[in-house]
Amino acid sequence: MPAIDRDRLQSLMETEKHKFVQARPKSRALFERARKSLLGGVPMNWMAKWAGAFPPFVSEAHGAEFVDVDGHRYIDFCLGDTGAMTGHSPAATVAAAQQQLTRGITLMLPTEDAVRVGEELQRRFRLPYWQFALSATDANRFSIRLARQITGRPKILVFNWCYHGTVDETFITLQNGDLIPRHGNIGPPVDPAITTKVVEFNDAEAFENALQAGDVACVLAEPALTNIGIVHPDPGFHEKMRALTRKYKTLLIIDETHTICAGPGGYSAENNLEPDFLVFGKPIGGGIPGAAYGFTQSVADAIVARENLEDCDVGGIGGTLAGNALSLASMRATLANVLTQQAFDKMIPLAERWAAGVEQAIAEFNVPWHVSRLGCRAEYLFSRDRPRNGTEAHDAMDFDLERFMHLHAMNRGILLTPFHNMALMSPATTQAHVDRHTTVFSEALNALAG
C-alpha cells in the first residue's frame, strides 16, 4: 500500500465521526448535560481523548463486553487500561465485595484478608514483606520516598517516555540530550530535572553513567515499556541493570502494574528478576481500587531501623483509605480465583491469535507497521521496525491515524485503549472476540487503501 493519503484519512475520519454521533443520541445528550457540571463533560480530563466527538456513556459491563446507553454492545479490549484485565465484574470478586460491604468498608484496622493477600503476594513475587495503597501511583510514590530515606540520596532514575501513573518525578523526557518536562506536564511542583535522571531503555552504558555520581536513590522501571507501545528489553539488559544498581548501591523498583500481563507473577516471576521493591496495582482488586508494594528483607530492615512511631502517620506514606477492608477482600478473591495460572493459560494464546490476525492483515495490505506482544497484551505500532527504546516508539506514533483506527473500531463495536493501539485479553475474552477484531482491522486497512 502506498503512503497513506492524508486527505483521504481526514475524509474517512469525518465520515466515522458523523456515524458515531448519529448513532449515539443518548450519549450525546448525557455529554451535553455533563458539560454543565463536569469540566469538559467528563469525570477525568483524559476521558476527553476518546476518538469520538464525546465518549460513549456506559450502561453496564460484564466479562469482556459492555453496553452503552444507546444499546450498542462492544467487545472491550481496553479493559480499563488494565484495571479490568480480570474482565468486568468477575463473579468471585463481586461476591467477596458484596459480603464485605455488609461487614464494613473501611476501618483503619487490619482484617484477615490483609494477611491472606500478603501471603499470596509473597508466594507470587518472592518478596517477603508487603504494604497496601489505593493506586499504583501511590505505591510508586511510597517506594520512592522509602528509597530516598534508606539511601539518603535525592534523585531517581527513569527510562525515557516511561509512565508510572501521576508520580511527579517521572514526567520528564530527553530532548537532544537535555532533560525537559514532558509535554503536557501540568503544574510541576519543581523542574523534574532537579529530581530525576533519564536514560533510554536498553542503553546500559548511559544507565551506568547516570548512576556513577552516587546520587540516585532508586531506579523506577517497568520491566518492559508498555505505555509508549510495547518495548521489550534486549537480552541481558535486566541482568546488567541489576548488577549496576547493586554496584552503585541504588535500589531497584520494578513497576508491574501493566506487565502483570506476562503471568500471575508478572514479568519478574516469568524472568527471575530480583527487584528491591515491586509495585502491583490496577487489576489486583478486579477493578476495585487497590495496589500493593513489596520489598526485600534488607529493605524491610532498613525501614524498621529508621522508623519513628510517633511520626509514622505524617511521614508522607499511607492514606486513610489505604488497605481498607473492601479493597483487601477484593484483592484476596481476585488473586485466588481470577488472576490465576489457568486464566493466563487461556489469555496468552488469545493474545497470540490477536497478534497473528493483525500481522496477517498488515502483510496483506503491505503497510509498514508491526505487532508487539507481551503475555496477554498486544498492540500494533506504525513502524516497520520494532523500537528498542521509548524515543523510537514515540516517533512511530501517528495521532491522526491512531484516532481513525480507534473510531473505526468503536463504530463497529470494538474498544481499544485510547492512548495507543493496545489490546488486552481477559479471562472472559473469546476467539470470536479476537476474530471480530481481525475482521474490523482489515476493513480499516482496506478503507485506507481505497
N, C-alpha and C positions, 0 to 999 in steps of 0.2 A: 504494500500500500504506500503511495507517495505521502509526503509530508501532509499533515492534517491541514485542511483548508480552514483558516480562522473565520472567514466569513460564513462558511458552511456550519462551523461549530456554533457560532453565535446564533445563526438561524435555527439550528436544531434546539439550542437551549431555550430560545423564545417559545418554540412550539411546546417543549416539555413544560415550561413554566405555565403557559396557558392551560395545558391539560391538567396540571396539578391543581391550579386554583379552581378551575371549573368543577372538578370532581370532589372538592372538599369544602362545601359551603359552611358546614357546622364548625370545622376547624378554623375557617376564616373568621366566622362570627366570634368565636371564643378568643381568637387572637386580637381582634379589634377591641373586644371588651377588656382583655388583659392589658392592653396598652394604656388604659386609664388608671391602672393601679400597679402594674409591674413595669419596671424600666425596660423599654424595648419590647414589651409584650411577652417577656419570658422570665421564669424564676431564676435563671442563671444566665449571665451575659453570653456565654459561649453557645447557648441553645439557639441563638440567632444565626449560627453558622450553618445550620441545615440548608440544603441547596434549594429548597422551595422558597416561595415568597413568604412563607411562615412555616413553622414546624407543624406536622400533624399532631393533633391532641389525642392522647391515648385513652381508650375506654377500658380495656383490660388486656392482660398479657398472661399467657400460660406456656410453659415449656419453651419452645423455640419460635413462637409466633405471638403477635399481638394484633389487636383490632383497634382502629381509630374511631373517633366519634361519628364519622360518616359511614362506618360499616366496612371499610376496606381492611382486608386481612393481609398481614405482612409476614414474610419469613425474616426473622431477626438474626442477622449475622453481626450486628453491632454488640448486642447483649450488654448494653450499658457500658461499653468500652471496657469490658472485663468484669465489671461489677456484677453482672448477671450471667457470667460464664457457666454457672450452675444450671442455667435455664431459669425462666421466670417462675417464681413461687414454687420451688421444689417441695414436694409433699412432706418430706422429713423435716425440713427447716420450718415450714409453715406450722406443722403440728407442735414442734418444740416451742416456737414463738407463741403460739396460742396458749399453750399450757403455762408458759412463764408470764404471759400478760395477766393471767388470773392470780399469780403468786407474787407479783411485784416486778416493777420495770427497772428501777434504779435505786440503789440503797447506800452507796459509798461503803459497802461491806462485801466481802467475798462470798461466793457460793461454791458448791461442789463442782459446778460446771467449769469454773476457772481452773481448778486443779486438773480436771479431765482434759481440757483444751491444752493446758501447758504440757501435760504428759504426751499428748498426741503430737504436738509441735516438736517436742524433744525427740520423739521417735522418727518423725519425717525428716527433720533438718539436721539432726545430730548436734544440736546446741543445747546446753544444759539448763539455761535459765531464760524465762520469758516475761514480758510485760505487755500491757494492752493499751491501745489508743482507739480513737474513733475513725481514723483515716490513715492511709499510708503516708500522707503528707506529715501528719503529726508524728508518726513513728520515725520517719526520717529526721524530722527536726530534733526529736528527743535523742536519737542516736548521735547526731552531730554534736549536741550540747554535751553529752556524756563523753564523747571522744575528745572534745576540747578540754574538758575538766581533767580527764585522765592524763592527757599528753602535755597539757599546759601550752599548747600551740594554737595560734589564731586562725589558720587558714584551712580550707578544704580543697579537694581537687575533684573535678568532674570532667566528663568527656563532652566534646563539642556537640551541640544540638541534642543534649540529653533531656530527659524530662523526669522529674521526681515529685510531681504534684506542685504545690504552690510554695515550695521552700525558697525563700528569698535568695539564698546564695547561689542557686542553680540557674537563675535567669541571666545567663552570660554566654557570649559566643566569642569565637576567634574571627577576626577580620583582618586579613593581611598581616597576621602575627600579633595584632593588638587585641586586648581584652576589652570588649564593649558590652553594655547592657543589651540583652536580647531585644529585638524589635518587638514593640508592643508591651514591654515590661511596665506595669502600671505603678507609679509612685514608689520606686525602690527606696527603702529607708537610707541606704548608703550606696555608693558606687560599688557594684559587686566585684570589681577588680580589687577592692580592699580586702574582701573576704575569701576570694576564690581564685584558684588557678585552673586553667582549661587546657587540655591537650586533645588531640584527635584519637579516637578509638583505634586500636591496633597499632599505635605508634609507641613501641616500648622504649625507644631512645628518648623521645620527648617526655614520656612518662617519668623516666629516671631523672632526667634533667630537672623536672619540676619538683621532685622530692629531695634533691640534693641539698637544698638550703636548710632543711631540717625544720621548716616552719609549718608543715602540713599535718594537721591533726588526723585527718581521715580522708580516704578516697570513698566517694559515694558513686556507685556504679550499678547499672543494670548489667547482668552477665552477657546479654546481647541487647543491642539497642532495639527499641520497638516503637517509640513514639515519633520517630522521623522516618519510619519504614524499618523493616527488619534488617539489621546489620549483624552478621554473625562474627564472632571472634576468629581471628586467624588461629591455626593450630599452634598450640604452645603459648598463646598470648596470656591466658589466665595463669599459667604456671609462672611466667615471667612477672606478671603483675603481683602475684602473691609473694614471690621471692623478693621483689624490690620493696614492697611495703614492709616486709619484715626487716630487710636490710636497713631501711631508714626509719624504723620504729614508728611507722604510720599505720593506723588502724584501717581495716577494710570493711566497708559497709556494702553488702550486696542487697539490692532492692529487687525482690522477686514479684512485685505487685503485678506486672504483666507477664513475666517469664514463668509464672506458675503454670502457664500453658504447656510447659515441657513435660510435666508429670506431677504426681501427687506431692513430691518434694521439690518441685521447681527445677530450674536449670542446675542449681547447686547439687542436689542429690543425684541427678542424672549424670553429672560430670565430675563428681567428687571434689567440689570446691570447698575451701576452708576459710570462710569469712570470719571476722571478729564479731560482726553484727549481721543479722539478716532481717529484712523487713518484708512483711507479707500483709497486704490489705485487700481492698476491693471484694473479691468473691468469697473471702473467708467466712462471711456470715450469710451467704446465699442472697445477698442484696441488702440485708440489714446492716447499717454502718458498724464497722469494726475493723481493727487491724492489730497486728502483733509485731513485736520486735524481740529477737532473741540474741543471746551473746554467749561468749565462751566463759569458761571458769576464770581465766585470768582477768577478763573484763569485769566479771562479777566481783572478784576480789578487790579490784581497783575501785569500783563504785562503792563498795561497803567501807573500804578504808577511808574514803573521803566523805562519807555520809554524815550529815548533821541532822539529827532527828528533829530538832527544834525548828529548822528552816525548810524541811523537806517539802512542805506544801506551798512554798513560794519560790522554788528554785527554777521555774520555767519548764518543768516536766510534769505532766499529768493532765488534768481536766476533770471537772466534776462528774461528767457522764462517762469518762473512760472506764472500761472494764465493767460496764453496767450489766445487770443480770440478764436483760433481754439479749444484748449482744453476745454474751457468753453462751447462753442457751442455743442461740442460732449458730454460733461457731461450732459448738460441740456436735450438733446434729448434721451440719454441712460437712464437716471433716469426716464424721463417722459413716455417713450414708450417701453423700452426693459426690464430693471430690475424691473419689476412690480410684484405686488402680483399675478396677473393672470399667469405670466410666472413661478413663483416659484410653483404655484399650479399644473403646468404640470411637472416641472423639478424634484421636490422632489419624486413624485411617480415613475418616471423613474429610479431614483437612488435606490429606494426601489426594483424595479424589477431587476436592475443590481445586487444588493447585493444578492437577493434571488436566482438568477441564479448561481452565483458563489458559494454560500453556498451549493446549491444542488449538484454541481459538487464536491466540497470538501468532502461532505458526501459520495457521490458515490464512490470516489476513496480513501476515508479514509486517507487523508493527514492531518497532524497536523497543519493546517492553520486556519485562521479565517477571517471574513469580518467585517469591521467597516464602519459606515456611519455617515455623518453629513450633514443634508439638502440634497442638490443636489450633494454632493461629497461622493464617496465611494471608498474603496480600500481593498485589501487583504494583510495580513501580514503572514509571515512564522513562526507562533507560534500558538499553540492551545489556549493559554490563552491571554486575552486582556491585553495590557500593561496599567499600571497606571501612568507611568512617561516616560520621554524621554530615560532613560537608558534601560528600559525593551523593548521599541520599537526599539531602536538602536540595541540591542543584538539579536533581532528577524530577522534582515536583513541578506540577503544572496546574495552578489553581483553577483556571477556567475549564480545562479538560476534566479535572477531578470532579468539579461540581456538575458537569454534564453527566459523567458516568454515574454519579450518585443519584441525581434526579431522574435520569432514565430508569435506573433500577427501582427507585422508590415508586415511580408511576406504574411499575409492573409488579409491585408487591414484594420488594426486597429492600432491606435496610442494611447499609454498610456503615462503618464508623465514619462520622462526618469529617474527621481531621485528616484522614488519608484513606487508602483503599484497602482497609483491613477487614478480614472476616474471622470470626471465632465460631468454633463448634461447641455446642453444649451437649450434655447427656441426652437431651430431647431432640437434637438435630437428626435428620434422616437423610438417606441417599436421595430421596425425592427432592428435598430442600436443596441439596447441593446441585443436583442436575438441573433444577429450575434456574439456579443462578448461572450455570454454564450457558443455558439457552439465552437468557436475558443479556449476558455479557457478549455473546456472539452477535446478537441483534444490534447491540450498541456499536460494535465494530463495523457491522455491515452498514449502519446508518452513516457513520463517519466516512466510510469508503465511498458512499454514494452509489 
